[in-house]
Amino acid sequence: MKNTPRGVYIHIPFCKYICSYCDFNKFFIQRQPVDKYIDCLIKEIETIEQVSDIETIYIGGGTPSALNDEQLHRLLTALRKKIPGQLREFTFEANPEDLVDSRVALVKEYGVDRISMGVQTFNNELLKILGRGHVANDVDMAINNCKKHGIENINVDLMFSLPKQTMEDLYDSMKRVVSYDISHVSCYSLILEQKTKLYNQVRDKKVVLPSNETEEQMYNEVINFLTENGYEQYEISNFACPGHESIHNSSYWRNIEYYGLGAGAHGYIDGIRYANQGALKFYIDSMEEKGHARREENKVTLNEQIEEEMFLGLRLLEGVDLVAFEEKYGKKVQEIFKDVVERNISDGYLEIVGNKLRLTRKGLFYGNDVFSEFLLN
């Protein structure tokens, strides 16, 4: 049965400032060919072949809200002309300080019904260390404007295991989020990425991160606090009020195909995973000269499909459906990964409940280590 693409991801690689921890494909927006990039993005939108099955759009970055109103208007007009149908979810990523009244009204006009904002923490000192451009009170304005314009489906990104962050800081941030009565929280541990400012500061011992034990304790407290306050954890880092799980992001974890548009965007179409060239010049030149983005492509092999089924499915708390897996691949998970499954169950990282193989509470924190064992040689 053909796995029809149901989502569209659009990458806006521009930022008004560069966060100290970020290694995504992004560029400081000043003196960049933003209008030319939007022109090329519109051309790439026109290359989408199947629009009837598209259920979700996600505009991410970088910082989509770094675009000005005219640029956003052009992009959204072209997007909705190409994909005019009713969507199940339309997400727009933004920094809190950008969500002024007129900006929220603009995106709402084009059908955006979900806002995802990078808050990270409500401690202004920590925000400075992270290189963020907002202060804690900007979030109040952003939430109020979203609700004023009828956008109730709101996600806030929080981070833990930050430099100088205490458990009290983390609790304060979570309490503030809960007080907003919003539908979704994504809570991530800080991951130190090479070639970032923060990586260099830690390497040079100018900044000290919490210990691994503290990080694990913080993660456990995140789970406890958010679940006690009405959020259900449905993925390693994601918590939602019932019925408000991210449809678009869940499609990634369920291995559903999607279009990825823009410089550095990743997509998955017709069994092929691809990554557009990340450099702005190469992306723009290719779109202008050839009408399509230069990209690297990888035909997903059967072994890779099985690997992805395991480590993507295990990110979800419901886990991997063992019956569905056998029907799809003609073999049991326990046959293909006998030693891996037995060892991780014995070590307390995995469990089988009904027909689902899933991470235990202990296994959630060590998920990446568990996933790495499901690679086939």
ChimeraX attribute file (.defattr): number of C-alpha atoms within 10 A of each C-alpha:
attribute: neighborCount
match mode: 1-to-1
recipient: residues
	/A:1	3
	/A:2	7
	/A:3	12
	/A:4	16
	/A:5	23
	/A:6	20
	/A:7	27
	/A:8	24
	/A:9	22
	/A:10	25
	/A:11	23
	/A:12	28
	/A:13	26
	/A:14	22
	/A:15	20
	/A:16	17
	/A:17	17
	/A:18	21
	/A:19	18
	/A:20	20
	/A:21	20
	/A:22	21
	/A:23	16
	/A:24	12
	/A:25	17
	/A:26	22
	/A:27	18
	/A:28	14
	/A:29	18
	/A:30	11
	/A:31	6
	/A:32	12
	/A:33	12
	/A:34	18
	/A:35	13
	/A:36	12
	/A:37	22
	/A:38	19
	/A:39	18
	/A:40	24
	/A:41	26
	/A:42	21
	/A:43	17
	/A:44	18
	/A:45	23
	/A:46	16
	/A:47	13
	/A:48	14
	/A:49	10
	/A:50	12
	/A:51	16
	/A:52	13
	/A:53	13
	/A:54	19
	/A:55	19
	/A:56	22
	/A:57	24
	/A:58	22
	/A:59	22
	/A:60	19
	/A:61	24
	/A:62	25
	/A:63	26
	/A:64	21
	/A:65	27
	/A:66	21
	/A:67	20
	/A:68	12
	/A:69	14
	/A:70	10
	/A:71	16
	/A:72	17
	/A:73	16
	/A:74	14
	/A:75	17
	/A:76	19
	/A:77	15
	/A:78	17
	/A:79	18
	/A:80	13
	/A:81	11
	/A:82	16
	/A:83	21
	/A:84	14
	/A:85	13
	/A:86	12
	/A:87	17
	/A:88	12
	/A:89	18
	/A:90	23
	/A:91	24
	/A:92	23
	/A:93	21
	/A:94	23
	/A:95	23
	/A:96	24
	/A:97	19
	/A:98	23
	/A:99	22
	/A:100	16
	/A:101	15
	/A:102	13
	/A:103	16
	/A:104	24
	/A:105	18
	/A:106	16
	/A:107	22
	/A:108	19
	/A:109	12
	/A:110	15
	/A:111	17
	/A:112	22
	/A:113	21
	/A:114	23
	/A:115	26
	/A:116	22
	/A:117	26
	/A:118	19
	/A:119	24
	/A:120	23
	/A:121	27
	/A:122	22
	/A:123	15
	/A:124	14
	/A:125	12
	/A:126	17
	/A:127	19
	/A:128	14
	/A:129	16
	/A:130	20
	/A:131	16
	/A:132	20
	/A:133	16
	/A:134	18
	/A:135	17
	/A:136	18
	/A:137	12
	/A:138	18
	/A:139	24
	/A:140	14
	/A:141	16
	/A:142	22
	/A:143	23
	/A:144	17
	/A:145	19
	/A:146	23
	/A:147	14
	/A:148	13
	/A:149	17
	/A:150	14
	/A:151	19
	/A:152	17
	/A:153	21
	/A:154	22
	/A:155	27
	/A:156	22
	/A:157	18
	/A:158	22
	/A:159	20
	/A:160	25
	/A:161	23
	/A:162	23
	/A:163	16
	/A:164	13
	/A:165	17
	/A:166	15
	/A:167	15
	/A:168	9
	/A:169	17
	/A:170	23
	/A:171	15
	/A:172	14
	/A:173	21
	/A:174	20
	/A:175	14
	/A:176	16
	/A:177	23
	/A:178	17
	/A:179	10
	/A:180	13
	/A:181	13
	/A:182	19
	/A:183	22
	/A:184	25
	/A:185	26
	/A:186	20
	/A:187	21
	/A:188	17
	/A:189	16
	/A:190	17
	/A:191	14
	/A:192	17
	/A:193	15
	/A:194	13
	/A:195	12
	/A:196	15
	/A:197	19
	/A:198	23
	/A:199	18
	/A:200	17
	/A:201	13
	/A:202	14
	/A:203	12
	/A:204	10
	/A:205	10
	/A:206	9
	/A:207	15
	/A:208	14
	/A:209	16
	/A:210	16
	/A:211	10
	/A:212	10
	/A:213	9
	/A:214	15
	/A:215	19
	/A:216	19
	/A:217	14
	/A:218	20
	/A:219	22
	/A:220	15
	/A:221	15
	/A:222	20
	/A:223	19
	/A:224	13
	/A:225	16
	/A:226	21
	/A:227	15
	/A:228	10
	/A:229	13
	/A:230	15
	/A:231	22
	/A:232	21
	/A:233	23
	/A:234	18
	/A:235	20
	/A:236	21
	/A:237	21
	/A:238	23
	/A:239	25
	/A:240	22
	/A:241	19
	/A:242	13
	/A:243	9
	/A:244	16
	/A:245	21
	/A:246	20
	/A:247	17
	/A:248	22
	/A:249	15
	/A:250	17
	/A:251	16
	/A:252	15
	/A:253	18
	/A:254	17
	/A:255	15
	/A:256	17
	/A:257	22
	/A:258	25
	/A:259	23
	/A:260	25
	/A:261	25
	/A:262	28
	/A:263	28
	/A:264	26
	/A:265	22
	/A:266	22
	/A:267	21
	/A:268	22
	/A:269	16
	/A:270	13
	/A:271	14
	/A:272	13
	/A:273	18
	/A:274	20
	/A:275	20
	/A:276	21
	/A:277	20
	/A:278	20
	/A:279	14
	/A:280	20
	/A:281	13
	/A:282	16
	/A:283	22
	/A:284	25
	/A:285	16
	/A:286	17
	/A:287	21
	/A:288	15
	/A:289	9
	/A:290	10
	/A:291	15
	/A:292	19
	/A:293	26
	/A:294	20
	/A:295	17
	/A:296	11
	/A:297	14
	/A:298	11
	/A:299	13
	/A:300	15
	/A:301	11
	/A:302	10
	/A:303	12
	/A:304	13
	/A:305	13
	/A:306	19
	/A:307	18
	/A:308	19
	/A:309	18
	/A:310	24
	/A:311	21
	/A:312	17
	/A:313	23
	/A:314	27
	/A:315	24
	/A:316	21
	/A:317	20
	/A:318	16
	/A:319	24
	/A:320	24
	/A:321	20
	/A:322	18
	/A:323	13
	/A:324	13
	/A:325	16
	/A:326	14
	/A:327	10
	/A:328	11
	/A:329	12
	/A:330	9
	/A:331	13
	/A:332	16
	/A:333	20
	/A:334	14
	/A:335	10
	/A:336	13
	/A:337	14
	/A:338	11
	/A:339	12
	/A:340	16
	/A:341	22
	/A:342	14
	/A:343	12
	/A:344	17
	/A:345	18
	/A:346	11
	/A:347	12
	/A:348	14
	/A:349	21
	/A:350	25
	/A:351	20
	/A:352	16
	/A:353	11
	/A:354	8
	/A:355	12
	/A:356	17
	/A:357	23
	/A:358	24
	/A:359	27
	/A:360	19
	/A:361	16
	/A:362	14
	/A:363	20
	/A:364	24
	/A:365	20
	/A:366	14
	/A:367	18
	/A:368	13
	/A:369	12
	/A:370	19
	/A:371	17
	/A:372	11
	/A:373	16
	/A:374	18
	/A:375	14
	/A:376	11
	/A:377	4
